Amino acid sequence: MIEDMKNQRGKVGTWILIVLALLIIGGGAYFLIHRQTFSPTGIHIANTYGMVQYTDPDFGFTFWYPSSLQILPTTTKDTTSFPGGTLVKTLQVGPPGGVMIYIVNSTAHTITDEQNGHASPIAQTKYFYNSTSQQWMVSYPEGINSTTSGATTTANISNTTMSGLIMLPSGRRFDTSIIPLSTTNFLVVSDGGGSNATVLAKTISLVETTVNPSVLSAALQTETDTYMTAQPQACPATAKECPDGSYVGPTGPKCTFVCPSPSTSTSTASNVRQLDAPGNVFLQQGGIAEIRNKSFYFTLQSLSSSLAIIQITPVGCWNSFPSDPPPQIRCMIATVLIPPQTLSVGQTYSTANYAVTLTQINNGTATFSVNASSVVQ
């Protein structure tokens, strides 16, 4: 009897070991099939069509993008770019000119797609949630688009992502959609004119949402096709250095990488000022200052009696100064985008090799001092 009980316990132990082994093997097989890579800013899951799923664990959303691109996250606390909300994080998908995802929080349940005092003729589009009617509403605080009456009304919620999230239309420059993750959290998906942000926006979903595989497959195939035709910088290529120091790749069937020829243009638009650092420049709203020897320019986006908002744009091989002809190049490297900077009189924005100081505001004109020094107090 005792011997039989020992045999039974031995059989049970054997089965437990077999089950554990199967679980370990099965788990290993799962992770081989569903490969995951973890980074401090998100989770990337390799899948199909050369696309990768990015999951943002802090804000609970996912989207798909080409695996050949990189995602650059930046945290901030910007209360001016999207009035009514606070921009807390940006995700740059690929190089500048590609897709930017802005993560905006708003305890007031509202978001506006352009800054106050923005440059015309782009209108402001403001969305807010009416808790009584439980509807998204739209208004136009500064200017209206030609296709609207300007009256406050219910928002157009007919366009959705593949998971059913609302994609609110925006009058913001280039290709932009506003996606409410909730009534207090928003994604603003936009591009710089060199990509199709709507295609990526269509793949956005909440992390707990189950998506129809056929819809997902179709969306990923569409996104892949779009990037192959509209994003030559996403094509594989071996970078090399051009005579001017920029890095490019060889020409391919879907890629056009050529070294730029030296610019010979000396034409300057009436609202563009050119100088080298150190120097002073006087700008009215909408004016542009090109700092030629430091390879950047800045635009005076908004001006009040005491504050100026400037947008600084680095100039590299992917773009040019506004007064120059467009570059004939697609780059393999890029520089981090700089968020709009709000300066009061006497305040300085500085980087490693230059500084911009707002020195005076008088009669609608802002005076800036541009310094080549890297040490600014």
C-alpha positions in Angstrom: 0.0 0.0 0.0 2.8 2.4 1.0 4.7 1.4 -2.1 1.6 2.2 -4.3 1.3 5.6 -2.8 5.0 6.3 -3.5 4.4 5.3 -7.1 1.4 7.6 -7.4 3.3 10.6 -6.0 6.1 9.8 -8.4 3.7 9.8 -11.4 2.2 13.1 -10.2 5.6 14.7 -9.9 6.5 13.5 -13.4 3.4 15.1 -14.9 4.0 18.4 -13.0 7.5 18.5 -14.5 6.1 17.7 -18.0 3.5 20.5 -17.7 6.1 23.0 -16.5 8.4 22.1 -19.4 5.5 22.6 -21.9 4.7 26.0 -20.3 8.3 27.1 -20.6 8.6 25.9 -24.2 5.3 27.5 -25.1 6.2 30.7 -23.5 9.5 30.8 -25.3 7.8 30.1 -28.6 5.4 32.9 -27.9 8.1 35.4 -27.3 10.0 34.2 -30.3 6.9 34.8 -32.4 5.9 38.1 -30.7 9.3 39.7 -30.3 9.4 42.7 -27.9 12.0 45.3 -27.3 11.8 47.6 -24.3 13.1 51.1 -24.0 12.8 53.8 -21.3 10.1 55.5 -23.3 7.9 52.8 -24.8 7.5 49.2 -25.9 8.1 48.2 -29.5 6.6 45.0 -31.0 7.8 43.7 -34.3 5.0 42.3 -36.5 4.3 42.4 -40.2 4.8 44.4 -43.4 8.0 45.8 -41.9 5.9 47.8 -39.4 6.5 48.1 -35.6 4.0 48.8 -32.9 4.9 51.5 -30.4 3.2 51.4 -27.0 3.4 54.4 -24.7 3.0 53.0 -21.2 2.6 56.5 -19.6 -0.5 57.6 -21.6 -1.9 54.2 -22.7 -1.9 54.4 -26.5 -0.3 52.5 -29.4 0.5 53.1 -33.0 2.3 51.5 -35.9 5.3 52.9 -37.9 8.0 51.6 -40.2 10.7 49.7 -38.4 13.4 51.6 -40.3 12.5 54.8 -38.6 13.4 55.9 -35.1 11.2 57.6 -32.5 12.6 60.5 -30.5 10.6 61.4 -27.4 10.9 64.8 -25.7 9.2 65.8 -22.4 8.1 69.3 -21.8 5.6 71.5 -20.0 4.4 73.9 -22.7 1.2 75.8 -22.0 1.3 78.1 -25.1 1.4 75.7 -28.1 -2.1 74.3 -27.6 -4.2 76.9 -25.6 -6.4 75.2 -23.1 -4.0 72.4 -22.5 -0.4 71.6 -21.5 1.9 69.9 -24.0 3.7 67.3 -21.9 5.5 65.1 -24.4 6.3 64.9 -28.1 7.2 61.9 -30.2 9.1 62.6 -33.4 8.6 59.6 -35.8 11.6 59.6 -38.2 13.6 62.7 -39.2 12.3 66.3 -39.1 9.6 66.8 -41.7 8.1 63.5 -40.7 5.3 62.8 -38.3 5.1 64.5 -34.9 2.8 63.3 -32.1 2.0 65.9 -29.5 0.6 64.6 -26.2 -1.6 67.3 -24.5 -3.3 67.2 -21.1 -6.3 69.5 -20.3 -8.2 69.4 -17.1 -10.5 72.0 -18.8 -11.6 69.3 -21.4 -10.5 71.6 -24.2 -7.7 72.0 -26.8 -6.9 74.6 -29.5 -4.7 73.6 -32.4 -2.8 76.9 -32.9 -1.2 79.3 -30.5 -2.9 82.6 -29.6 -1.8 85.4 -31.9 -0.8 82.8 -34.5 0.2 83.8 -38.1 -2.8 84.3 -40.4 -4.4 83.1 -42.6 -4.4 79.8 -40.6 -7.4 79.8 -38.3 -7.6 78.5 -34.7 -9.8 75.5 -34.2 -10.9 74.9 -30.6 -12.5 71.7 -29.3 -14.2 71.3 -26.0 -16.4 68.6 -24.4 -19.9 69.6 -23.4 -20.6 67.4 -20.4 -24.4 68.2 -20.5 -24.9 67.0 -24.0 -21.9 64.6 -23.9 -20.7 65.9 -27.3 -17.5 67.4 -28.7 -18.0 71.0 -29.7 -16.0 73.2 -32.0 -15.4 77.0 -32.1 -12.9 79.4 -33.8 -11.4 81.9 -31.4 -9.1 83.6 -33.9 -10.3 83.5 -37.5 -12.2 80.9 -39.4 -11.5 78.5 -42.2 -13.1 79.1 -45.6 -15.3 76.0 -45.3 -16.9 77.0 -42.0 -19.3 79.6 -40.8 -17.4 80.4 -37.6 -20.3 79.6 -35.3 -19.9 77.3 -32.3 -21.4 73.9 -33.2 -21.1 70.2 -32.7 -17.8 68.8 -33.9 -17.4 66.5 -36.9 -16.7 63.0 -35.4 -17.3 61.0 -38.6 -13.6 60.1 -39.1 -12.1 57.5 -36.8 -9.0 55.4 -36.3 -9.1 51.7 -37.0 -9.9 51.1 -33.3 -12.8 53.6 -33.3 -11.1 56.7 -31.7 -12.4 60.0 -33.0 -10.1 61.9 -35.4 -11.1 65.6 -35.1 -10.1 67.7 -38.2 -7.7 70.6 -37.7 -6.8 73.7 -39.7 -3.2 73.5 -38.5 -0.6 73.6 -41.2 0.0 70.5 -43.4 -1.6 67.3 -42.3 -3.0 67.3 -38.8 -5.6 65.3 -36.8 -6.6 65.7 -33.1 -7.4 62.4 -31.3 -9.0 62.5 -27.9 -7.8 59.6 -25.8 -10.3 60.9 -23.2 -12.0 64.2 -22.4 -8.7 65.4 -20.8 -5.9 63.7 -22.8 -5.3 64.4 -26.5 -3.0 63.4 -29.3 -2.2 66.0 -32.0 -0.7 64.1 -35.0 0.9 66.3 -37.5 3.7 66.5 -40.1 6.1 69.0 -41.5 4.9 68.7 -45.0 7.0 65.7 -45.9 4.8 62.8 -44.8 1.2 61.7 -44.4 0.3 61.9 -40.7 -3.2 60.7 -41.3 -2.0 57.3 -42.3 -0.1 56.8 -39.0 -3.0 58.4 -37.0 -5.4 55.8 -38.4 -3.4 53.0 -36.5 -3.7 54.7 -33.1 -5.6 52.8 -30.4 -5.8 52.5 -26.7 -3.7 49.8 -25.2 -6.7 47.8 -23.9 -8.6 47.9 -27.2 -8.8 44.8 -29.4 -8.5 45.6 -33.1 -10.0 43.5 -35.9 -7.0 41.7 -37.5 -8.2 42.3 -41.0 -8.6 46.0 -40.4 -5.2 46.1 -38.8 -3.6 44.2 -41.7 -5.2 46.6 -44.3 -4.1 49.7 -42.3 -0.5 48.5 -42.0 -0.3 47.6 -45.7 -1.6 51.1 -46.5 0.9 52.7 -44.2 3.8 50.7 -45.7 2.8 51.7 -49.2 2.6 55.3 -48.2 6.0 55.4 -46.6 7.6 53.6 -49.5 6.4 56.2 -52.0 6.3 59.4 -49.9 9.2 58.8 -47.4 12.4 58.2 -49.3 14.4 58.8 -46.1 12.9 55.6 -44.8 14.6 53.5 -47.5 17.7 51.5 -46.5 20.9 53.1 -47.6 24.5 53.4 -46.5 25.4 56.9 -45.5 28.4 58.7 -46.8 29.8 62.2 -46.4 29.3 64.9 -49.1 31.9 67.6 -49.7 29.8 70.1 -47.6 29.8 67.8 -44.6 26.2 66.5 -44.9 25.5 62.7 -44.9 23.5 61.1 -47.6 22.9 57.8 -49.2 23.0 56.4 -52.7 20.2 56.7 -55.2 17.8 53.8 -55.3 14.5 52.9 -57.1 12.4 54.5 -54.4 15.1 56.9 -53.0 16.7 60.0 -54.3 19.8 60.9 -52.2 22.1 63.5 -53.9 24.6 65.8 -52.5 23.5 69.5 -52.5 25.2 72.0 -54.7 26.4 75.2 -52.9 23.7 77.8 -52.8 24.2 80.9 -54.9 20.9 82.6 -54.1 21.1 86.0 -52.5 17.4 86.9 -52.8 15.7 87.9 -49.5 12.0 88.2 -49.0 10.8 91.4 -47.4 10.0 89.7 -44.1 13.4 87.9 -43.9 16.5 89.4 -42.2 19.9 87.8 -42.7 22.8 88.2 -40.3 25.7 86.4 -38.7 26.2 86.0 -34.9 26.9 88.1 -33.0 24.4 90.7 -34.2 21.1 92.4 -33.7 17.9 92.0 -35.7 14.5 93.8 -35.7 11.4 91.7 -36.5 7.7 92.3 -36.7 5.2 89.4 -36.2 5.7 86.8 -38.9 9.3 88.0 -39.6 12.2 85.6 -40.0 15.8 86.0 -38.9 18.3 83.8 -40.7 21.5 83.3 -38.7 23.7 82.2 -41.6 26.9 81.3 -39.8 25.1 79.2 -37.1 22.8 77.3 -39.5 19.5 78.2 -38.0 16.6 80.7 -38.4 13.8 81.8 -36.1 10.4 83.1 -36.8 8.6 85.6 -34.6 5.3 83.8 -34.2 3.6 86.0 -31.7 4.3 89.4 -30.1 2.6 91.2 -27.2 3.7 94.3 -25.2 6.0 92.2 -23.0 6.4 88.7 -24.6 7.6 87.3 -27.9 7.2 83.7 -29.1 9.8 82.5 -31.5 10.1 79.2 -33.4 13.7 78.2 -33.9 14.5 75.9 -36.9 17.9 74.2 -37.3 19.1 74.2 -41.0 20.7 71.0 -42.2 20.8 68.9 -45.3 17.1 68.1 -45.1 16.0 71.7 -45.4 17.3 75.2 -46.2 17.0 78.9 -45.2 13.6 80.4 -46.2 15.4 82.7 -48.7 17.3 79.8 -50.3 16.0 77.5 -53.1 14.7 74.2 -51.8 17.4 71.5 -51.2 17.7 68.6 -53.6 18.4 66.0 -50.9 17.0 63.5 -48.5 19.1 62.9 -45.4 20.0 60.0 -43.3 20.6 62.1 -40.2 18.6 64.9 -38.6 18.6 67.4 -35.8 16.1 67.5 -32.9 13.2 69.9 -33.4 13.1 72.8 -31.0 9.7 73.7 -29.4 8.5 77.3 -29.6 10.2 79.5 -27.1 8.4 82.3 -25.1 10.8 85.1 -24.1 10.2 88.2 -22.0 12.4 91.3 -22.4 15.9 90.5 -21.2 15.3 86.7 -21.4 17.7 84.4 -23.4 17.3 81.1 -25.1 20.7 79.4 -25.5 22.2 76.2 -26.9 25.7 74.9 -27.2 26.9 77.4 -29.7 24.5 80.4 -29.9 22.1 82.4 -27.8 19.0 84.5 -28.7 18.0 87.4 -26.4 14.9 89.5 -26.6 16.2 92.9 -25.8 13.3 95.3 -26.6 9.7 95.5 -27.7 8.6 98.8 -29.2 5.7 99.8 -31.5 5.0 96.2 -32.7 8.7 95.5 -33.4 10.9 93.1 -31.4 14.7 93.5 -31.1 16.8 90.4 -30.7 20.4 90.0 -30.0 22.1 86.9 -31.4 25.3 85.9 -29.6 27.8 83.2 -30.8 29.0 82.7 -27.2 28.1 79.4 -25.6 28.2 80.8 -22.0 25.1 83.0 -21.3 24.1 84.1 -17.8 
